[in-house]
Amino acid sequence: MFDIGMGELGLIAVVGLLVLGPERLPRVARTTGALLRKARQSWHSVRADIEREFAAEDLKQTLRQTAAAADPSADWKRAIDPGAGGHGAANAGQVAPPATSTDGPANEQR
């Protein structure tokens, strides 16, 4: 992560010993280690949550695509009511009769 060798680590320890003293250095080292450990655990937790969300979204998208491809309701509707779909072999070559209505207001006489 930080590309620190043994020489640099030893130098940091000597400077820490001189600045903090032998009484406080172990306590500061433990506290720093604990904080780094908590930060690393938090980062891994956030990363795992994000990866789970992406995986869940991919799964949902795959399920939607599969359900759309396997949904026979459009085929059933065309088979039951060939005139409503406008497509298909059931109504190929057939011409619909003209629409006439006697219920409209133009045909009413009182």
JOQUIUR-V722958 format. One record per residue. N is the residue number from 1. RES is the residue in one letter. PHI is phi in whole degrees, -180 to 180 (none if undefined). OMEGA is omega in whole degrees, 0 to 359 (* if undefined). Layout:
BEGIN
{{N,RES,PHI,OMEGA} {N,RES,PHI,OMEGA}}
END
This chain:
BEGIN
{{1,M,none,183} {2,F,-110,180} {3,D,51,178} {4,I,-107,179} {5,G,-87,181} {6,M,-67,179} {7,G,-64,179} {8,E,-65,179} {9,L,-65,177} {10,G,-65,178} {11,L,-64,178} {12,I,-63,179} {13,A,-65,180} {14,V,-66,179} {15,V,-64,178} {16,G,-63,179} {17,L,-65,179} {18,L,-69,183} {19,V,-78,187} {20,L,-91,182} {21,G,91,184} {22,P,-70,181} {23,E,-79,187} {24,R,-92,184} {25,L,-60,179} {26,P,-63,180} {27,R,-66,179} {28,V,-66,179} {29,A,-65,178} {30,R,-63,180} {31,T,-64,179} {32,T,-63,178} {33,G,-62,180} {34,A,-66,179} {35,L,-64,177} {36,L,-64,179} {37,R,-64,178} {38,K,-65,179} {39,A,-64,179} {40,R,-65,179} {41,Q,-64,178} {42,S,-64,180} {43,W,-62,179} {44,H,-66,178} {45,S,-66,179} {46,V,-63,180} {47,R,-63,179} {48,A,-65,178} {49,D,-63,180} {50,I,-65,179} {51,E,-64,177} {52,R,-64,179} {53,E,-63,178} {54,F,-63,179} {55,A,-65,179} {56,A,-66,179} {57,E,-66,176} {58,D,-62,179} {59,L,-64,178} {60,K,-62,180} {61,Q,-65,178} {62,T,-64,179} {63,L,-64,178} {64,R,-62,180} {65,Q,-65,180} {66,T,-66,179} {67,A,-65,179} {68,A,-67,180} {69,A,-72,184} {70,A,-97,183} {71,D,-81,182} {72,P,-89,186} {73,S,-64,179} {74,A,-66,178} {75,D,-66,179} {76,W,-65,180} {77,K,-62,178} {78,R,-66,181} {79,A,-72,181} {80,I,-76,183} {81,D,-126,185} {82,P,-62,181} {83,G,-73,183} {84,A,-75,182} {85,G,-75,180} {86,G,80,181} {87,H,-130,173} {88,G,107,183} {89,A,-79,184} {90,A,-65,182} {91,N,-117,180} {92,A,-70,178} {93,G,85,180} {94,Q,-94,178} {95,V,-112,181} {96,A,-74,178} {97,P,-68,181} {98,P,-66,182} {99,A,-82,177} {100,T,-126,181} {101,S,-136,177} {102,T,-109,183} {103,D,-92,187} {104,G,-72,182} {105,P,-69,180} {106,A,-72,182} {107,N,-93,182} {108,E,-82,175} {109,Q,-132,180} {110,R,-130,*}}
END
